[in-house]
Amino acid sequence: MKPTRRQALQAAAAAAGAMSLASGRTRAAEGGPNSAKGNAMASMPPLDYGRSFICHTAPFNSVRFWVESRTRIIDDESGAWTDYYQCGSCKSENTFAEQDLLKEGNYDFLPIMGRGLWLVFRRPVGVSESYRTVSPVDDLWGPPVLKLREDANATVLDTWETIRGATAAAVPIVTQTELANAETGLRAIIECPTKTMNISLDKTMYQVDTGPITFPDLTKRHDPMIDSLSLAFIAFNAPDFADFIIEQPTPVPTEDPAAKCETYHYSKPFSLPAKNRVLALMGVAG
C-alpha cells in the first residue's frame, strides 16, 4: 500500500531528527492571561490556520472572521500571557444592501482581537485619523465565539532537508518567532502560516516571507497592550534573527519636491534577534 502524505512526511522528519510536539490538542477559548513557564514556543501548539475562525452572534451581522495570524505577548514578571488574533482583511461595504455592496472611497478593513478588545485597521488611500481604533469586543458584533483548532501533532522542521521536503510536498507550514525585551520583561511569539517559502537548492537555504502579521512593540508596557500592535511582514532564513517591515504613513515620491503626499505602506525594514521555529502541520481530528 502506498504511504499517505502524512506517513511519508512523518518518516522523513523522524529520519532528519525532527522533534514532535507534545503539547495540548485544542484551544476553544480566548487566550490569557495564563501561566507561561519554561519553553514558551514548545508549549504553544500551532493553529491550523485553514480551520480557525472567530464567529459572532449579533442578529444584525453574525460575521465570521478567518484567523490569519496569532501573537502571544508574555509578561515574564507575572508569567501571564495574552493571545491576539489577527483576522483576514476585507473591504468597506454596504452590508446586506440590495445593490452597490462596496462603498465609494473604499478602504481595507482588518481587525485584531485580544483581551476583550478589537483593534480595527481602516486603510484608505490617504493617511487618516481613523486608521486604527480600539473598541470593547461586545460593542461591534456581539460576543465572539472562538473556533480555533490547534495541531498537537505538528512536527518541528529543524533542518534544511525537512523544510525543503515539507515545502515540496505542499504540506501546510506554520512558523513561530519569539522576540524578547529584557528591559521591559516582555516577550512575544508571532505565529503565522507560511504563505511564501523560498528554497535555494544551490545555496541549501530557505527563506520565509509572510504577512500581514501582528508585530508587538515590546520597548514599553502599553496600556492597553493591544495599543502596542502594528501590521507587518516577516522574513527570515536562519533560526536566530528575523526582519520586519511595518505598515505606516509613508511619503509618496513625486516630481514636485514641494508636494507632500503620504499613504499607508510597508516601509523602513529592520532586523531583530529572534528564535524562529518552522513547523509542519500534520492534521487534527474534529
KEKEKE-815367 format. One record per residue (C-alpha): residue number from 1; residue in three letters; x, z, y. Coordinates in nm, 3 decimals. Layout:
<tordrens>
  num  residuo       c1       c3       c2
  NUM      Ala        X        Z        Y
...
</tordrens>
This chain:
<tordrens>
  num  residuo       c1       c3       c2
    1      Met    0.000    0.000    0.000
    2      Lys    0.132   -0.094    0.343
    3      Pro    0.207    0.218    0.552
    4      Thr   -0.006    0.275    0.860
    5      Arg    0.144    0.256    1.208
    6      Arg    0.127    0.633    1.227
    7      Gln    0.310    0.680    0.897
    8      Ala    0.578    0.430    0.995
    9      Leu    0.640    0.593    1.331
   10      Gln    0.649    0.942    1.182
   11      Ala    0.909    0.832    0.929
   12      Ala    1.122    0.662    1.194
   13      Ala    1.106    0.962    1.425
   14      Ala    1.199    1.202    1.146
   15      Ala    1.497    0.988    1.047
   16      Ala    1.621    0.990    1.405
   17      Gly    1.596    1.367    1.433
   18      Ala    1.284    1.382    1.648
   19      Met    1.107    1.715    1.668
   20      Ser    0.737    1.770    1.606
   21      Leu    0.536    1.978    1.848
   22      Ala    0.395    2.300    1.708
   23      Ser    0.153    2.395    1.983
   24      Gly   -0.223    2.439    2.005
   25      Arg   -0.454    2.148    1.938
   26      Thr   -0.710    2.107    2.217
   27      Arg   -0.798    2.246    2.558
   28      Ala   -1.150    2.201    2.691
   29      Ala   -1.148    2.441    2.989
   30      Glu   -0.995    2.427    3.336
   31      Gly   -0.632    2.529    3.337
   32      Gly   -0.492    2.862    3.452
   33      Pro   -0.382    3.089    3.566
   34      Asn   -0.250    3.178    3.223
   35      Ser    0.063    3.319    3.071
   36      Ala    0.356    3.075    3.063
   37      Lys    0.666    3.208    2.893
   38      Gly    0.959    3.053    2.710
   39      Asn    0.996    2.675    2.690
   40      Ala    0.713    2.561    2.916
   41      Met    0.713    2.199    2.801
   42      Ala    0.720    2.293    2.432
   43      Ser    0.403    2.499    2.485
   44      Met    0.225    2.210    2.659
   45      Pro    0.085    1.957    2.411
   46      Pro    0.031    1.628    2.595
   47      Leu   -0.313    1.500    2.683
   48      Asp   -0.446    1.195    2.505
   49      Tyr   -0.498    1.001    2.827
   50      Gly   -0.715    0.736    2.669
   51      Arg   -0.977    1.000    2.590
   52      Ser   -0.957    1.268    2.862
   53      Phe   -1.222    1.287    3.132
   54      Ile   -1.382    1.517    3.389
   55      Cys   -1.761    1.493    3.376
   56      His   -2.008    1.622    3.635
   57      Thr   -2.363    1.746    3.635
   58      Ala   -2.514    1.671    3.978
   59      Pro   -2.853    1.493    3.942
   60      Phe   -2.774    1.254    4.229
   61      Asn   -2.449    1.142    4.059
   62      Ser   -2.320    1.281    3.731
   63      Val   -1.995    1.098    3.785
   64      Arg   -1.725    1.081    3.516
   65      Phe   -1.359    1.054    3.620
   66      Trp   -1.077    0.939    3.394
   67      Val   -0.779    1.178    3.398
   68      Glu   -0.471    0.974    3.491
   69      Ser   -0.204    1.247    3.507
   70      Arg   -0.165    1.624    3.496
   71      Thr    0.070    1.852    3.690
   72      Arg    0.116    2.213    3.587
   73      Ile    0.253    2.449    3.855
   74      Ile    0.411    2.765    3.716
   75      Asp    0.482    3.084    3.910
   76      Asp    0.792    3.233    3.745
   77      Glu    0.738    3.563    3.927
   78      Ser    0.399    3.628    3.766
   79      Gly    0.418    3.396    3.464
   80      Ala    0.086    3.237    3.564
   81      Trp    0.020    2.863    3.577
   82      Thr   -0.245    2.623    3.700
   83      Asp   -0.315    2.266    3.591
   84      Tyr   -0.404    1.996    3.845
   85      Tyr   -0.576    1.685    3.709
   86      Gln   -0.529    1.358    3.897
   87      Cys   -0.810    1.113    3.832
   88      Gly   -0.817    0.735    3.839
   89      Ser   -0.866    0.554    4.168
   90      Cys   -1.187    0.375    4.270
   91      Lys   -1.322    0.213    4.587
   92      Ser   -1.563    0.340    4.853
   93      Glu   -1.911    0.231    4.750
   94      Asn   -2.279    0.244    4.829
   95      Thr   -2.361    0.420    4.507
   96      Phe   -2.682    0.310    4.331
   97      Ala   -2.778    0.068    4.610
   98      Glu   -2.973   -0.249    4.529
   99      Gln   -2.703   -0.471    4.681
  100      Asp   -2.376   -0.457    4.881
  101      Leu   -2.230   -0.199    4.644
  102      Leu   -1.884   -0.200    4.806
  103      Lys   -1.857   -0.073    5.163
  104      Glu   -1.721   -0.269    5.455
  105      Gly   -1.400   -0.117    5.591
  106      Asn   -1.325   -0.021    5.234
  107      Tyr   -1.081    0.246    5.123
  108      Asp   -0.927    0.367    4.798
  109      Phe   -1.070    0.693    4.666
  110      Leu   -0.865    0.920    4.439
  111      Pro   -0.947    1.285    4.352
  112      Ile   -0.731    1.567    4.213
  113      Met   -0.890    1.884    4.074
  114      Gly   -0.740    2.228    4.016
  115      Arg   -0.803    2.599    4.074
  116      Gly   -1.163    2.546    4.183
  117      Leu   -1.085    2.277    4.443
  118      Trp   -1.096    1.900    4.481
  119      Leu   -0.822    1.730    4.681
  120      Val   -0.953    1.384    4.770
  121      Phe   -0.734    1.100    4.899
  122      Arg   -0.915    0.830    5.100
  123      Arg   -0.676    0.548    5.177
  124      Pro   -0.798    0.298    5.441
  125      Val   -0.598    0.005    5.571
  126      Gly   -0.452    0.217    5.853
  127      Val   -0.347    0.579    5.895
  128      Ser   -0.650    0.810    5.915
  129      Glu   -0.719    1.182    5.960
  130      Ser   -0.950    1.163    5.656
  131      Tyr   -0.665    1.058    5.425
  132      Arg   -0.671    1.394    5.245
  133      Thr   -0.950    1.652    5.235
  134      Val   -0.998    1.969    5.026
  135      Ser   -1.341    2.092    4.909
  136      Pro   -1.475    2.351    4.663
  137      Val   -1.533    2.187    4.326
  138      Asp   -1.909    2.252    4.305
  139      Asp   -1.972    2.112    4.655
  140      Leu   -1.911    1.747    4.562
  141      Trp   -2.072    1.652    4.228
  142      Gly   -2.180    1.985    4.086
  143      Pro   -1.996    2.196    3.828
  144      Pro   -1.740    1.989    3.635
  145      Val   -1.711    1.977    3.257
  146      Leu   -1.357    1.909    3.137
  147      Lys   -1.349    1.676    2.837
  148      Leu   -0.979    1.695    2.762
  149      Arg   -0.809    1.607    2.435
  150      Glu   -0.455    1.723    2.360
  151      Asp   -0.239    1.574    2.086
  152      Ala   -0.078    1.862    1.897
  153      Asn    0.074    1.605    1.659
  154      Ala    0.271    1.432    1.933
  155      Thr    0.633    1.362    1.846
  156      Val    0.930    1.408    2.076
  157      Leu    1.133    1.088    2.111
  158      Asp    1.478    1.228    2.180
  159      Thr    1.693    0.922    2.104
  160      Trp    1.702    0.571    2.244
  161      Glu    1.622    0.435    1.898
  162      Thr    1.297    0.631    1.870
  163      Ile    1.195    0.541    2.226
  164      Arg    1.264    0.173    2.158
  165      Gly    1.076    0.192    1.828
  166      Ala    0.766    0.352    1.977
  167      Thr    0.771    0.105    2.266
  168      Ala    0.796   -0.198    2.038
  169      Ala    0.524   -0.059    1.810
  170      Ala    0.284   -0.026    2.106
  171      Val    0.238    0.344    2.041
  172      Pro    0.096    0.540    2.338
  173      Ile    0.380    0.724    2.515
  174      Val    0.349    1.025    2.747
  175      Thr    0.630    1.181    2.949
  176      Gln    0.675    1.534    3.081
  177      Thr    0.911    1.606    3.371
  178      Glu    0.996    1.964    3.463
  179      Leu    1.110    2.049    3.817
  180      Ala    1.215    2.392    3.947
  181      Asn    1.295    2.564    4.275
  182      Ala    1.498    2.884    4.233
  183      Glu    1.436    3.000    4.592
  184      Thr    1.057    2.999    4.567
  185      Gly    1.037    3.085    4.197
  186      Leu    0.811    2.787    4.132
  187      Arg    0.830    2.530    3.855
  188      Ala    0.618    2.229    3.775
  189      Ile    0.563    1.996    3.480
  190      Ile    0.448    1.647    3.571
  191      Glu    0.280    1.477    3.276
  192      Cys    0.163    1.116    3.267
  193      Pro    0.107    0.826    3.030
  194      Thr    0.388    0.573    3.045
  195      Lys    0.235    0.257    3.188
  196      Thr    0.563    0.064    3.218
  197      Met    0.858    0.122    2.984
  198      Asn    1.170   -0.089    3.031
  199      Ile    1.400   -0.136    2.732
  200      Ser    1.750   -0.286    2.751
  201      Leu    1.883   -0.392    2.414
  202      Asp    2.211   -0.490    2.581
  203      Lys    2.273   -0.154    2.751
  204      Thr    2.093    0.066    2.495
  205      Met    1.885    0.214    2.775
  206      Tyr    1.523    0.284    2.858
  207      Gln    1.359    0.334    3.197
  208      Val    1.018    0.480    3.274
  209      Asp    0.828    0.353    3.580
  210      Thr    0.483    0.507    3.621
  211      Gly    0.229    0.615    3.878
  212      Pro    0.047    0.733    4.060
  213      Ile    0.130    1.088    3.957
  214      Thr    0.082    1.420    4.136
  215      Phe    0.406    1.537    4.296
  216      Pro    0.425    1.906    4.398
  217      Asp    0.626    2.035    4.694
  218      Leu    0.795    2.342    4.544
  219      Thr    1.001    2.427    4.853
  220      Lys    0.740    2.677    4.974
  221      Arg    0.435    2.864    4.844
  222      His    0.139    2.672    4.980
  223      Asp   -0.198    2.845    5.019
  224      Pro   -0.395    2.697    4.856
  225      Met   -0.138    2.549    4.619
  226      Ile   -0.333    2.224    4.598
  227      Asp   -0.204    2.153    4.951
  228      Ser    0.142    2.104    4.801
  229      Leu    0.037    1.789    4.614
  230      Ser    0.110    1.428    4.706
  231      Leu    0.067    1.095    4.529
  232      Ala    0.390    0.948    4.396
  233      Phe    0.551    0.721    4.140
  234      Ile    0.818    0.847    3.900
  235      Ala    1.115    0.671    3.741
  236      Phe    1.386    0.799    3.508
  237      Asn    1.624    0.671    3.240
  238      Ala    1.800    0.992    3.139
  239      Pro    1.694    1.344    3.040
  240      Asp    1.836    1.528    3.343
  241      Phe    1.703    1.365    3.662
  242      Ala    1.402    1.181    3.799
  243      Asp    1.347    0.961    4.103
  244      Phe    1.027    0.975    4.308
  245      Ile    0.865    0.773    4.584
  246      Ile    0.573    0.933    4.771
  247      Glu    0.275    0.771    4.938
  248      Gln    0.289    0.849    5.310
  249      Pro    0.240    0.688    5.652
  250      Thr    0.497    0.409    5.662
  251      Pro    0.586    0.175    5.952
  252      Val    0.487   -0.188    5.903
  253      Pro    0.765   -0.429    6.014
  254      Thr    0.650   -0.654    6.298
  255      Glu    0.810   -0.930    6.503
  256      Asp    0.744   -0.729    6.820
  257      Pro    0.978   -0.424    6.830
  258      Ala    0.741   -0.250    7.074
  259      Ala    0.442   -0.284    6.843
  260      Lys    0.379    0.021    6.631
  261      Cys    0.177   -0.008    6.314
  262      Glu    0.161    0.228    6.015
  263      Thr   -0.014    0.214    5.682
  264      Tyr   -0.012    0.425    5.366
  265      His    0.265    0.303    5.138
  266      Tyr    0.508    0.445    4.883
  267      Ser    0.835    0.487    5.072
  268      Lys    1.157    0.690    5.112
  269      Pro    1.265    0.729    4.746
  270      Phe    1.460    1.040    4.647
  271      Ser    1.609    1.195    4.334
  272      Leu    1.579    1.546    4.188
  273      Pro    1.737    1.731    3.896
  274      Ala    1.480    1.743    3.618
  275      Lys    1.418    1.794    3.249
  276      Asn    1.249    1.488    3.102
  277      Arg    1.074    1.464    2.769
  278      Val    0.934    1.148    2.609
  279      Leu    0.653    1.186    2.356
  280      Ala    0.472    0.951    2.119
  281      Leu    0.104    1.026    2.068
  282      Met    0.014    1.034    1.702
  283      Gly   -0.361    1.073    1.746
  284      Val   -0.606    1.362    1.718
  285      Ala   -0.931    1.401    1.534
  286      Gly   -1.260    1.462    1.706
</tordrens>
